[in-house]
Amino acid sequence: MQNGATIAVRPVRPPQDNIPQTKRQRDMLLRVAGEYVERNKPVGPLSIDELRTHAEAVLKAANLNEKYLDYTGVLVNNEVWRRTVAGIPFEKRLLLLPKCLRSEGQCQGEFDEFGLVCGHCGACIIDELKSQAERLGYAVLVAEGSPVVMSLIETGKVEAVVGVSCLSVLEGVFPYMEAGAVPGIAMPLLQDGCANTSVDVDRVWDAIYQSSDDQVRRLNLEDLRGRVNSWFTNASLGELLTAAENQTAELALTWMAKVGKRWRPFLAACAYQALAPNGDGTLARALRKAGVAVECFHKASLIHDDIEDGDDLRYGEKTLHAEYGVPVALNVGDFLLGEGYRLLVETEASDDCRIRMLAAAVQGHRNLCLGQGNELSWIRRPRPLSVAEVIDIFRKKTSPAFEVALKLGAILAGRGDELNDVLEQYSRSLGIAYQIRDDIEDFRSMDEQPHALNAMRPSLLLALAHKRAQEAEKKLLESVWSRSIEPGCVVKEIEDVLAQLKVERLASDLMESYKSRAIGCLYQFRNPDLKALLRRVIGKIFNDFEVMGCCNDHKAGLSQGSVSSEPSSK
């Protein structure tokens, strides 16, 4: 959804038989291909026989079926050319997208002799990909066929190609690319036929942002996250948080050590890692204190949220207030806030740096409380909320913590003010997408956990359903919103309404839209390390989600290299 445009609901099809069926398998195969190329160092351009030999070796190493040979060949060829493409300026690259990515029926684009002229309606992923690539300097074509590519390359204006297409078209284009020694990175569509197709969108973004100055491929995010997690063992926390004072301090340390995703300190570490002047990847003690401070603020907010929402479980165990009572829990939450600010004050940094970190934390704390206040006001007088109202609550409740984490890392690295606007845009979109993902997961677990529906909090899925529902369904939803009926008693009815109205798919599309907005703002960064790293962070945070459906279009008889003069219609 963009600028109020209608949300495009794209059917989801499983990948075709000769492509690995899960994102995890495809990511594993990409990793094995990258390691193989790094180890054996094949030199491009590879002939079709060379490529087949390498692809067979990669498949054997990955222990996958030979039917994935063509797909694996594309991955190997990508890895062979990746560094070459990274060294070519954006202004000398062509982004080639297939017309089938458009959303037929909503697409406002038109066709000319070169392909689709995007109407910027925001109904599909083409607008996002095209706009951001052009801002970087790419030439962009929404067309198919090797003649178009080769004619541009022959002009000397294009030296590398980043392309999306189905395997059958990539097979046809390969001989031209190989003959012309054209560096390229290709992302196969997961289905042939140009109908209801999908693509691993994160791969497309990674390829677009590929840069020779980009250190992201040499940075192991799993290793970085592991080091961040090591800050939260009892022993490590004991060095920063004193548990010997009394029960309050002891409970605070125990609560901090409980299982958690640690996304916020991880974001602080990412920002510092990308911007630190020494560039050696050393995680300073100052960063450790800042990361633990960020988690103190987050864990304090969880304690308070659990009290306000009446939740009795967190991390599969009793919440603090359920076990020790509300007064004790409130006090522990307040203590953690104090500890967070203490750690920032005691950070090994200049006075100016500490003042700026405190200012960022204070502003984030204030904004989060205002967002929570909006939700609490609604709880006192519950009513159906619009989609925009729910999104606004998500933005104010979730985004500030991401923003504070990124700013603290940037400030410690000696940067900050000049990055504030972009970090705020990124955090805003990331926070909304993150909260939508949580909302979707809550409703997926209604059968096993009816409390998800009982929870007294704004819901995007209910807002979407209420907007689309007719009389009887609308009255049922209003009764749930207003709590005039016990939500747990109508779980099955609510599930049926949500399924009938397809609101989970709408919510997923909104989530993808805000993820794309977060990605889209990264072009403003002049630092390639931070830009690429924050792009990968989005993929890491949303790793449990499958690929986004990207097409509701038919091939309409378009042959390779030809361009239809009129949009296709069903």
C-alpha positions as CSV (number, residue, x, y, z in Angstrom):
1,M,0.0,0.0,0.0
2,Q,1.4,3.4,-0.9
3,N,-0.1,6.9,-0.9
4,G,-3.5,5.4,-0.1
5,A,-3.5,2.9,-3.0
6,T,-5.5,-0.2,-2.7
7,I,-3.6,-3.2,-1.2
8,A,-2.8,-5.7,-3.9
9,V,-3.8,-9.2,-2.8
10,R,-1.6,-11.7,-4.6
11,P,-2.3,-15.4,-4.6
12,V,0.5,-17.5,-3.3
13,R,1.7,-20.6,-5.1
14,P,4.4,-23.1,-4.0
15,P,7.6,-23.0,-5.9
16,Q,7.7,-25.2,-9.0
17,D,9.2,-28.7,-8.7
18,N,12.7,-27.9,-9.9
19,I,13.2,-25.1,-7.3
20,P,13.8,-25.9,-3.6
21,Q,10.4,-25.6,-1.9
22,T,11.3,-23.7,1.3
23,K,13.2,-20.4,1.9
24,R,15.5,-22.2,4.3
25,Q,16.5,-24.7,1.6
26,R,17.1,-21.9,-0.9
27,D,19.2,-19.9,1.6
28,M,21.2,-23.0,2.5
29,L,21.9,-23.7,-1.1
30,L,23.0,-20.1,-1.7
31,R,25.4,-20.3,1.3
32,V,26.9,-23.6,-0.1
33,A,27.3,-22.1,-3.6
34,G,29.0,-19.0,-2.1
35,E,31.4,-21.2,-0.1
36,Y,32.1,-23.4,-3.1
37,V,33.0,-20.4,-5.3
38,E,35.1,-18.8,-2.6
39,R,37.0,-22.0,-2.2
40,N,37.5,-23.0,-5.8
41,K,37.5,-19.6,-7.4
42,P,36.0,-20.4,-10.9
43,V,36.6,-17.5,-13.3
44,G,33.8,-16.2,-15.5
45,P,32.4,-16.2,-18.0
46,L,31.6,-19.9,-17.5
47,S,30.6,-22.1,-20.4
48,I,27.4,-24.1,-20.0
49,D,29.5,-27.2,-19.4
50,E,31.7,-25.6,-16.8
51,L,28.6,-24.2,-15.1
52,R,27.0,-27.6,-15.0
53,T,30.0,-29.2,-13.5
54,H,30.2,-26.6,-10.7
55,A,26.4,-26.8,-10.1
56,E,26.6,-30.6,-9.7
57,A,29.4,-30.3,-7.1
58,V,27.4,-27.7,-5.2
59,L,24.3,-29.9,-5.2
60,K,26.3,-32.8,-4.0
61,A,27.8,-30.7,-1.1
62,A,24.3,-29.5,-0.2
63,N,22.9,-33.1,-0.4
64,L,20.0,-32.0,-2.6
65,N,18.2,-33.6,-5.6
66,E,19.7,-33.2,-9.1
67,K,16.4,-31.7,-10.3
68,Y,17.6,-28.4,-8.8
69,L,20.5,-28.3,-11.2
70,D,19.3,-25.3,-13.3
71,Y,18.5,-23.3,-10.2
72,T,21.9,-24.1,-8.7
73,G,23.6,-23.1,-11.9
74,V,22.1,-19.6,-11.6
75,L,23.3,-19.3,-8.0
76,V,26.8,-20.4,-8.9
77,N,27.0,-18.0,-11.8
78,N,25.8,-15.2,-9.5
79,E,28.5,-15.9,-7.0
80,V,31.2,-16.0,-9.8
81,W,30.1,-12.5,-11.0
82,R,29.2,-11.0,-7.6
83,R,32.4,-9.2,-6.9
84,T,32.7,-7.9,-10.5
85,V,29.2,-6.5,-10.4
86,A,29.9,-5.0,-7.0
87,G,32.9,-3.1,-8.5
88,I,30.8,-1.6,-11.3
89,P,29.2,1.8,-10.5
90,F,25.4,1.9,-10.1
91,E,25.2,4.2,-13.1
92,K,26.6,1.5,-15.3
93,R,24.1,-1.2,-14.2
94,L,20.8,-2.3,-15.7
95,L,18.0,-3.6,-13.5
96,L,15.8,-5.9,-15.6
97,L,12.4,-6.8,-14.2
98,P,9.7,-9.1,-15.7
99,K,6.3,-7.6,-16.6
100,C,4.6,-10.4,-14.8
101,L,5.5,-8.8,-11.5
102,R,2.8,-6.3,-12.1
103,S,-0.6,-6.7,-10.5
104,E,-3.1,-7.0,-13.3
105,G,-6.4,-5.2,-12.7
106,Q,-4.7,-2.6,-10.5
107,C,-1.7,-1.8,-12.6
108,Q,-1.8,1.8,-14.0
109,G,1.3,1.3,-16.1
110,E,1.4,1.5,-19.9
111,F,3.5,-0.3,-22.5
112,D,5.9,1.2,-25.0
113,E,8.5,-0.2,-27.4
114,F,10.9,-1.0,-24.5
115,G,8.4,-2.6,-22.0
116,L,6.2,-1.5,-19.1
117,V,6.2,2.1,-18.1
118,C,5.4,2.0,-14.4
119,G,2.4,4.1,-13.3
120,H,3.8,4.3,-9.7
121,C,0.4,3.1,-8.3
122,G,2.1,1.0,-5.6
123,A,0.0,-2.0,-6.3
124,C,3.0,-4.3,-6.8
125,I,6.7,-4.6,-5.9
126,I,7.8,-3.1,-9.3
127,D,7.4,0.5,-8.1
128,E,9.5,-0.1,-5.0
129,L,12.3,-1.9,-6.8
130,K,12.3,0.5,-9.8
131,S,12.2,3.7,-7.7
132,Q,15.0,2.8,-5.3
133,A,17.2,1.4,-8.1
134,E,16.8,4.6,-10.2
135,R,17.7,6.7,-7.1
136,L,21.0,4.8,-6.9
137,G,21.6,5.5,-10.6
138,Y,20.5,2.2,-12.3
139,A,18.9,2.1,-15.7
140,V,15.7,0.1,-15.2
141,L,13.6,-1.9,-17.7
142,V,10.4,-3.8,-17.1
143,A,10.7,-6.1,-20.0
144,E,12.0,-9.5,-21.1
145,G,14.4,-10.9,-23.6
146,S,18.0,-11.0,-24.4
147,P,17.9,-8.7,-27.5
148,V,16.8,-5.8,-25.2
149,V,19.7,-6.5,-22.8
150,M,22.3,-6.9,-25.5
151,S,21.3,-3.8,-27.4
152,L,21.8,-1.7,-24.2
153,I,25.1,-3.4,-23.4
154,E,26.4,-2.7,-27.0
155,T,25.9,1.0,-26.4
156,G,28.5,0.9,-23.6
157,K,26.1,2.5,-21.2
158,V,25.5,-0.7,-19.3
159,E,28.3,-2.9,-18.0
160,A,26.4,-5.2,-15.6
161,V,22.9,-6.6,-15.3
162,V,20.8,-7.4,-12.3
163,G,17.8,-9.3,-13.4
164,V,14.6,-11.1,-12.3
165,S,13.1,-13.8,-14.5
166,C,11.8,-17.3,-14.6
167,L,14.3,-20.1,-15.1
168,S,13.3,-20.8,-18.7
169,V,14.0,-17.2,-19.7
170,L,17.3,-17.2,-17.8
171,E,18.4,-20.3,-19.7
172,G,17.6,-18.4,-23.0
173,V,19.5,-15.3,-21.9
174,F,22.6,-17.2,-20.6
175,P,24.3,-17.8,-23.9
176,Y,24.1,-14.1,-24.8
177,M,25.5,-13.1,-21.4
178,E,28.3,-15.7,-21.6
179,A,29.2,-14.8,-25.1
180,G,29.5,-11.1,-24.2
181,A,31.2,-11.8,-20.9
182,V,28.5,-9.7,-19.3
183,P,28.7,-9.7,-15.5
184,G,25.2,-10.4,-14.0
185,I,23.3,-11.4,-11.0
186,A,20.0,-13.2,-11.6
187,M,17.1,-13.9,-9.3
188,P,14.9,-16.8,-10.6
189,L,11.1,-16.5,-10.1
190,L,9.9,-19.4,-8.1
191,Q,7.3,-20.3,-10.7
192,D,7.2,-20.2,-14.5
193,G,4.2,-19.2,-16.5
194,C,3.9,-15.5,-15.5
195,A,0.8,-16.2,-13.4
196,N,0.7,-15.8,-9.7
197,T,4.5,-15.8,-9.6
198,S,6.7,-14.9,-6.6
199,V,10.3,-14.2,-5.9
200,D,12.7,-14.1,-3.0
201,V,12.5,-10.4,-2.6
202,D,15.4,-10.1,-0.1
203,R,17.7,-11.5,-2.8
204,V,16.6,-8.8,-5.2
205,W,17.3,-6.0,-2.8
206,D,20.7,-7.5,-1.8
207,A,21.7,-7.7,-5.5
208,I,20.6,-4.1,-6.2
209,Y,22.6,-2.7,-3.3
210,Q,25.7,-4.8,-4.0
211,S,28.8,-2.5,-3.8
212,S,32.5,-3.1,-3.7
213,D,32.7,-0.9,-0.6
214,D,30.1,-3.1,1.0
215,Q,31.5,-5.1,3.9
216,V,28.2,-6.9,4.6
217,R,29.1,-10.2,2.9
218,R,32.2,-10.4,5.0
219,L,30.3,-9.7,8.2
220,N,28.7,-12.8,9.9
221,L,25.5,-11.6,11.4
222,E,25.0,-14.9,13.3
223,D,28.4,-14.3,14.9
224,L,27.5,-10.7,15.8
225,R,24.2,-11.8,17.2
226,G,25.9,-14.5,19.2
227,R,28.3,-12.0,20.8
228,V,25.4,-9.7,21.6
229,N,23.5,-12.6,23.2
230,S,26.7,-13.4,25.3
231,W,26.1,-10.0,27.1
232,F,23.0,-11.4,28.7
233,T,24.3,-14.5,30.5
234,N,24.0,-14.3,34.3
235,A,27.8,-13.9,34.7
236,S,28.1,-11.2,32.1
237,L,25.1,-9.2,33.4
238,G,26.5,-9.6,36.9
239,E,29.5,-7.5,35.9
240,L,27.1,-4.6,35.0
241,L,24.0,-5.1,37.2
242,T,24.6,-5.7,40.9
243,A,22.2,-8.4,42.2
244,A,23.5,-8.5,45.7
245,E,21.7,-5.4,47.0
246,N,18.2,-6.8,47.6
247,Q,15.4,-8.8,46.0
248,T,14.6,-6.0,43.6
249,A,18.1,-6.0,42.0
250,E,18.1,-9.8,42.0
251,L,14.7,-10.1,40.3
252,A,15.9,-7.4,37.7
253,L,19.0,-9.4,36.8
254,T,17.0,-12.7,36.5
255,W,14.4,-11.0,34.3
256,M,17.2,-9.6,32.1
257,A,18.8,-13.0,31.7
258,K,15.5,-14.6,30.5
259,V,15.2,-15.8,26.9
260,G,14.5,-12.9,24.5
261,K,15.1,-12.0,20.9
262,R,17.6,-9.2,21.8
263,W,16.8,-7.3,18.6
264,R,17.3,-3.9,20.1
265,P,20.9,-4.4,21.4
266,F,21.6,-6.3,18.2
267,L,20.6,-3.2,16.2
268,A,22.8,-1.0,18.4
269,A,25.7,-3.4,17.7
270,C,24.9,-3.3,13.9
271,A,25.0,0.5,13.7
272,Y,28.2,0.7,15.7
273,Q,29.8,-2.1,13.6
274,A,29.0,-0.3,10.4
275,L,30.1,3.2,11.5
276,A,33.0,2.6,13.9
277,P,36.0,4.4,12.5
278,N,38.4,1.6,13.2
279,G,36.3,-0.8,11.1
280,D,37.9,-3.8,12.9
281,G,34.6,-5.2,14.2
282,T,35.7,-4.8,17.9
283,L,32.7,-4.5,20.2
284,A,33.8,-2.0,22.7
285,R,32.9,-2.2,26.4
286,A,31.0,1.1,25.9
287,L,28.8,-0.6,23.3
288,R,28.1,-3.5,25.6
289,K,26.9,-1.1,28.3
290,A,24.7,0.8,25.7
291,G,23.3,-2.5,24.5
292,V,22.5,-3.7,27.9
293,A,20.9,-0.3,28.7
294,V,18.7,-0.6,25.6
295,E,17.6,-4.1,26.8
296,C,16.9,-2.7,30.3
297,F,14.5,-0.2,28.8
298,H,12.8,-2.9,26.7
299,K,12.5,-5.4,29.6
300,A,11.1,-2.7,31.8
301,S,8.5,-1.9,29.2
302,L,7.5,-5.6,29.0
303,I,6.9,-5.7,32.7
304,H,4.7,-2.6,32.6
305,D,2.9,-3.9,29.4
306,D,2.2,-7.2,31.0
307,I,0.5,-5.4,33.9
308,E,-1.4,-3.1,31.7
309,D,-2.6,-5.9,29.4
310,G,-3.3,-8.4,32.1
311,D,-1.0,-11.0,30.6
312,D,0.0,-13.8,32.9
313,L,2.6,-15.5,30.7
314,R,5.8,-14.3,29.1
315,Y,8.5,-16.5,27.6
316,G,6.2,-19.5,28.5
317,E,6.5,-18.7,32.2
318,K,4.6,-16.6,34.7
319,T,5.0,-12.8,34.2
320,L,6.6,-10.9,37.0
321,H,3.4,-9.5,38.4
322,A,1.6,-12.8,38.2
323,E,4.3,-14.4,40.3
324,Y,5.3,-11.6,42.7
325,G,2.4,-9.2,42.6
326,V,1.9,-5.8,40.8
327,P,3.7,-3.6,43.4
328,V,6.9,-5.7,43.2
329,A,6.8,-5.9,39.4
330,L,6.2,-2.2,39.0
331,N,9.2,-1.5,41.2
332,V,11.5,-3.9,39.3
333,G,10.4,-2.2,36.0
334,D,11.2,1.2,37.4
335,F,14.6,-0.1,38.8
336,L,15.5,-1.4,35.3
337,L,14.7,2.0,33.8
338,G,17.1,3.6,36.4
339,E,19.8,1.0,35.6
340,G,19.5,1.7,31.9
341,Y,20.1,5.4,32.4
342,R,22.9,4.6,34.9
343,L,24.7,2.5,32.3
344,L,24.5,5.3,29.7
345,V,25.9,7.8,32.2
346,E,28.8,5.4,33.1
347,T,29.6,4.5,29.5
348,E,33.3,4.9,28.6
349,A,32.8,7.8,26.2
350,S,33.2,11.6,26.0
351,D,30.8,13.9,27.9
352,D,29.3,15.1,24.6
353,C,28.7,11.5,23.5
354,R,27.0,10.5,26.8
355,I,24.8,13.6,26.7
356,R,23.7,12.8,23.2
357,M,22.9,9.2,24.1
358,L,20.9,10.3,27.1
359,A,19.0,12.7,25.0
360,A,18.2,10.0,22.5
361,A,17.1,7.6,25.2
362,V,14.9,10.2,27.0
363,Q,13.2,11.2,23.7
364,G,12.5,7.5,22.9
365,H,11.2,6.8,26.4
366,R,8.9,9.8,26.2
367,N,7.5,8.8,22.7
368,L,7.0,5.2,23.8
369,C,5.0,6.3,26.8
370,L,2.8,8.6,24.7
371,G,2.1,5.6,22.4
372,Q,1.2,3.4,25.2
373,G,-0.9,6.1,26.6
374,N,-3.0,6.2,23.4
375,E,-3.6,2.5,23.8
376,L,-4.5,2.8,27.5
377,S,-7.0,5.5,26.7
378,W,-8.6,3.3,24.1
379,I,-8.8,0.4,26.6
380,R,-10.8,2.6,29.0
381,R,-13.3,3.3,26.2
382,P,-12.9,0.4,23.6
383,R,-14.4,0.9,20.2
384,P,-13.7,-0.4,16.6
385,L,-10.4,1.2,15.4
386,S,-9.6,2.0,11.8
387,V,-6.5,0.6,10.1
388,A,-4.8,4.0,10.3
389,E,-5.5,4.2,14.0
390,V,-4.0,0.8,14.7
391,I,-1.0,1.5,12.6
392,D,-0.4,4.8,14.5
393,I,-0.5,3.0,17.8
394,F,2.0,0.4,16.4
395,R,4.3,3.2,15.3
396,K,4.3,5.0,18.6
397,K,4.6,1.9,20.7
398,T,7.2,-0.1,18.9
399,S,9.3,2.2,16.7
400,P,11.0,4.3,19.4
401,A,12.9,1.4,20.9
402,F,14.4,0.5,17.5
403,E,15.2,4.1,16.9
404,V,17.0,4.5,20.2
405,A,19.0,1.4,19.7
406,L,20.3,2.5,16.3
407,K,21.0,6.0,17.5
408,L,23.0,4.8,20.5
409,G,25.2,2.6,18.2
410,A,25.7,5.5,15.8
411,I,26.5,8.0,18.5
412,L,29.1,5.7,20.1
413,A,30.7,5.3,16.6
414,G,31.1,9.0,16.4
415,R,28.1,9.7,14.2
416,G,24.5,10.5,14.8
417,D,22.9,13.8,14.0
418,E,23.3,13.6,10.2
419,L,21.7,10.2,10.3
420,N,18.8,11.0,12.5
421,D,16.2,11.5,9.8
422,V,16.9,8.3,8.0
423,L,17.2,6.2,11.2
424,E,13.8,7.6,12.3
425,Q,12.2,6.7,8.9
426,Y,13.8,3.2,9.0
427,S,12.8,2.6,12.6
428,R,9.2,3.8,12.0
429,S,8.6,1.4,9.1
430,L,10.5,-1.5,10.8
431,G,8.6,-1.1,14.0
432,I,5.2,-1.1,12.3
433,A,6.1,-4.2,10.2
434,Y,7.4,-5.9,13.3
435,Q,4.2,-5.2,15.2
436,I,2.0,-6.4,12.3
437,R,4.0,-9.7,12.3
438,D,3.3,-10.1,16.0
439,D,-0.4,-9.4,15.4
440,I,-0.5,-12.0,12.6
441,E,1.2,-14.6,14.8
442,D,-1.3,-13.9,17.6
443,F,-4.2,-14.8,15.4
444,R,-2.5,-17.8,13.9
445,S,-2.3,-19.2,17.5
446,M,-6.0,-18.5,18.5
447,D,-6.9,-22.2,18.6
448,E,-4.0,-23.1,21.0
449,Q,-4.0,-19.8,22.8
450,P,-7.5,-18.2,23.0
451,H,-5.9,-15.5,25.2
452,A,-4.6,-13.9,22.0
453,L,-8.1,-12.8,21.2
454,N,-8.9,-12.0,24.8
455,A,-5.9,-9.7,25.1
456,M,-7.1,-6.1,25.5
457,R,-5.0,-4.5,22.7
458,P,-5.6,-3.0,19.3
459,S,-5.5,-5.5,16.4
460,L,-4.8,-4.8,12.8
461,L,-6.5,-8.0,11.6
462,L,-9.7,-7.0,13.5
463,A,-9.5,-3.5,12.0
464,L,-9.1,-4.9,8.5
465,A,-12.0,-7.3,9.1
466,H,-14.3,-4.7,10.5
467,K,-13.7,-2.5,7.4
468,R,-14.5,-5.2,5.0
469,A,-17.3,-7.0,6.9
470,Q,-21.0,-6.9,6.2
471,E,-23.9,-6.5,8.7
472,A,-23.8,-9.8,10.8
473,E,-20.0,-10.1,10.7
474,K,-19.5,-6.4,11.5
475,K,-21.8,-6.7,14.6
476,L,-19.8,-9.7,15.8
477,L,-16.6,-7.8,15.4
478,E,-17.9,-4.7,17.1
479,S,-19.0,-6.8,20.1
480,V,-15.5,-8.2,20.4
481,W,-14.0,-4.7,20.1
482,S,-16.3,-3.3,22.7
483,R,-16.0,-6.4,25.0
484,S,-19.8,-6.7,25.1
485,I,-19.2,-10.4,24.4
486,E,-16.4,-12.6,25.9
487,P,-13.9,-12.9,22.9
488,G,-12.8,-16.4,24.0
489,C,-16.3,-17.7,23.5
490,V,-16.4,-16.8,19.8
491,V,-12.9,-17.8,18.7
492,K,-14.2,-20.2,16.0
493,E,-16.6,-17.5,14.6
494,I,-13.9,-14.9,14.5
495,E,-11.5,-17.3,12.8
496,D,-14.2,-18.0,10.1
497,V,-14.8,-14.3,9.5
498,L,-11.0,-13.6,9.2
499,A,-10.6,-16.5,6.8
500,Q,-13.6,-15.4,4.7
501,L,-12.4,-11.8,4.4
502,K,-8.8,-12.9,3.7
503,V,-7.5,-10.4,6.2
504,E,-4.4,-12.3,7.1
505,R,-3.2,-11.9,3.5
506,L,-4.1,-8.2,3.6
507,A,-2.1,-7.8,6.9
508,S,0.9,-9.7,5.3
509,D,0.8,-7.3,2.3
510,L,0.8,-4.3,4.7
511,M,3.7,-5.9,6.6
512,E,5.6,-6.3,3.3
513,S,4.8,-2.7,2.4
514,Y,6.3,-1.4,5.5
515,K,9.4,-3.6,5.2
516,S,9.8,-2.2,1.7
517,R,9.5,1.3,3.1
518,A,12.3,0.5,5.6
519,I,14.4,-0.8,2.7
520,G,13.5,2.1,0.5
521,C,14.8,4.7,2.8
522,L,18.3,3.1,2.9
523,Y,19.3,4.7,-0.4
524,Q,19.8,7.9,1.5
525,F,22.8,6.5,3.4
526,R,26.2,7.5,2.0
527,N,27.8,4.8,4.1
528,P,27.5,1.5,2.2
529,D,28.3,-0.6,5.2
530,L,25.4,0.8,7.2
531,K,23.1,0.7,4.3
532,A,23.8,-2.9,3.4
533,L,23.9,-4.1,7.0
534,L,20.5,-2.6,7.9
535,R,19.1,-4.2,4.7
536,R,20.2,-7.6,5.9
537,V,18.9,-6.9,9.4
538,I,15.4,-6.8,8.0
539,G,15.9,-10.2,6.4
540,K,17.2,-11.5,9.7
541,I,14.3,-10.2,11.8
542,F,11.7,-11.5,9.4
543,N,13.4,-14.7,8.6
544,D,10.5,-16.9,9.7
545,F,8.3,-15.5,6.9
546,E,8.2,-17.1,3.5
547,V,8.6,-15.2,0.2
548,M,6.1,-12.5,-0.8
549,G,3.8,-13.2,-3.7
550,C,4.5,-10.7,-6.4
551,C,2.4,-11.4,-9.4
552,N,-1.2,-11.7,-10.4
553,D,-0.6,-11.4,-14.1
554,H,-0.8,-13.7,-17.1
555,K,1.9,-14.2,-19.7
556,A,-0.6,-13.1,-22.4
557,G,1.4,-14.7,-25.2
558,L,4.4,-12.4,-24.8
559,S,7.3,-14.1,-26.4
560,Q,10.9,-13.7,-25.5
561,G,12.2,-10.3,-26.8
562,S,8.8,-9.1,-27.9
563,V,6.8,-6.4,-26.2
564,S,3.0,-6.2,-26.3
565,S,1.5,-2.9,-27.3
566,E,-1.4,-3.3,-24.9
567,P,-1.6,-4.5,-21.3
568,S,-2.9,-8.1,-21.1
569,S,-6.3,-8.8,-19.7
570,K,-8.0,-12.0,-18.4
